[in-house]
Amino acid sequence: RVEIKDWDKYKDVLESRLSIAKEFTRQIINKARFNPKKIVMAEGNYEKILRASQKIVEEGFATPVILGDEAEIKELADINNINLEGCEIIDPAKSDKLEEYAEQLFNQRQRKGMTKVEAKRRLIRITNYYGSMMVLNGEADCMLTGFSRSYPESVKPFLETVPLQKDYKVPSGSYFMVFKENIVLCADTTVNIDPDAEQLAEIALQSTETWKKFDTDAKIAMLSFTNFGSVRIPRTKKVSDAMKMVKEKHPELIIDGDMQADTATYPPIAQDAFPFSAIQGDANTLVFPNLEAGNIAYKLLYRLGGGTAIGPILQGFCKSVHVLQRGSDVNEIVNMAAIAVVDAHYKEQHKDEICK
Ligand code: ACO
């Protein structure tokens, strides 16, 4: 048995980190509560989704619309002593919107190999497609899925049906990593496997928008294994090219790179070696050069770095649609629901500016 010396010291550090994360999520919930929205919970046949729905109602920031077989959902709630008062339940298979949504889905996808029969008999009955149609038609304001399926499987119905914001060609995924002293947004941690310079620039801009939803200006570090051209090969040039593209479109933004992760986050390095940089170790947004780096980094920050991960936040879609990390716990689902509501506020307010 390993004896941990100074346990009380570690306990204090861990508890204070947790309390900062709790404070941050409380702020998000309070912001969401300011203007409650309807949120589709696409996986009504899971206890944690129902428990989270009850909490969302108790917190008063949204009305959950739970999708699935009504009798099964009610039975699951009863067995687990979950009160679903304040939630709506819709069974896509029995809904009077089924035909209309199937037609709409078919119209969207008829030139992508989908047949009318497939749309009507199968796909629209899948809650991820039905929920997307609800959000697209304004029957709900935002949506959560992904609790029970893999990320790629859950994000595909959104990629197929929900339009991107007009300035973007790709969406991306981010996490807020909350530490004792600061919060950093990490992107892309979930979607684009090998983004090119233009896509990296979009990821940076989408992350800026994510911060904006929480009334904060982004300070973006475009990360690589190099500092400002120290090795000049195509994969590092891609990063500095992306930085230039962002700067050209939005000269007001604080962004720099290529730079190493510690140059981005530890002030003495930039003060000493890169005083010209717009980022002086004070980045609050880390844009990774590819999905390996982004996904590995946020998981290490979480598991070994003691950060609390809040996300994944899906960025770049016209509507507030989000994919949970598979098997999220109840609090994580509630936090993601609050983020989805705040995202819905932003997309409602900026609708004309961001959507076609
Ligand atoms: N940006 C924009 N559109 C896209 C993208 C993209 N990056 N990828 C696919 N699409 C579109 C396609 O153009 C297509 O649209 P269309 O049918 O209207 O023409 C639609 O999405 C579906 O395309 P597919 O070819 O079926 O999708 P693909 O097989 O390329 O998968 C996916 C897309 C799921 C995003 C894939 O790139 C992927 O697996 N990414 C990594 C996901 C992942 O594993 N993340 C890490 C784990 S998540 C976590 O840790 C929380």
Residues whose N, C-alpha, C, O or C-beta is under 5 A from the ligand:
A	BS01	ACO	K112 Y151 P152 L159 E160 K169 V170 P171 T189 T190 V191 N192 P312 Q325
